[in-house]
Amino acid sequence: PVSTNSGYIGNTTGYPSGTGNSIHMLTQANGTTYALSFFHMAQENFAVRAGQSVKKAVLGLSGNTGNTTGPHCHLEVINLGKMSIAQAVSQFQATADFPGEMAGGIQVYLVSVM
């Protein structure tokens, strides 16, 4: 299972591209807001839904959707700085883009979680 401590679920998508089924969320740590994306999830019927606030939740199962060579989950973390979750959500709703995608130039870290 893929799980998280807390945050706001921005959206969930089913198999749009090479990233496969994915979950996008916002979370904060020490006053900094982060956009998190979990890719290649096993199924579209996730344990969470868009607009939901979660605490210590199982998001879904790692999988083999999109362009992969085997089951896994990729985690993308984007630092949005001091932007509040409310500001990020407001921008997300106004543009229909996940906040990290609007943050041009912010460094992206990709981590493979087995």
Buried (B, 14 or more C-beta within 10 A) or exposed (E): EBEBEEBBBBBBBEBEEEBBBBBBBBBBEEEEBBBBBBBBBBEBEBBBEBEBEBEEBEBBBBBBBBEBEEEBBBBBBBBBEEBEBEBBBEBBEEEEBBBBEBBEEEEEEEEEEE
